[in-house]
C-alpha cells in the first residue's frame, strides 16, 4: 500500500527525519509525505509519531497501486 499524508505547515529537515520511510515535498503551507505503508500497524505507528511530534494531519489517503 502507498499513502499520501498532508501535514499542516512546513516540516523542518529534523522533523522529516523522523519519517525515514517516507519521501516529502513542500506545497503552500503544507508538507506532503508519501510512500509505502506495510500494514495497519505501520499506519497507526505513523499516526502516533505525528501526534507525539505535535503535527496536524490535514489529509491522508491511500494511493492507487
CORKALIN-V230312 format. One record per backbone hydrogen bond with DSSP energy under -1.0 kcal/mol. NH is the residue of the N-H (numbers start at 1). CO is the residue of the C=O. Records with the same first field share a line. If there is no record, write none. Layout:
BEGIN
NH=CO  CO
END
This chain:
BEGIN
3=35
4=61
5=33
6=59
7=31
8=56
9=29
16=12
17=13
18=15
19=16
22=19
23=34
25=32
27=30
30=27
31=7
32=25
33=5
34=23
35=3
37=1
43=39
44=40
45=41
46=42
47=43
48=44
49=45
50=46
51=47
52=48
53=49
54=51
55=50
58=6
59=6
61=4
63=2
END
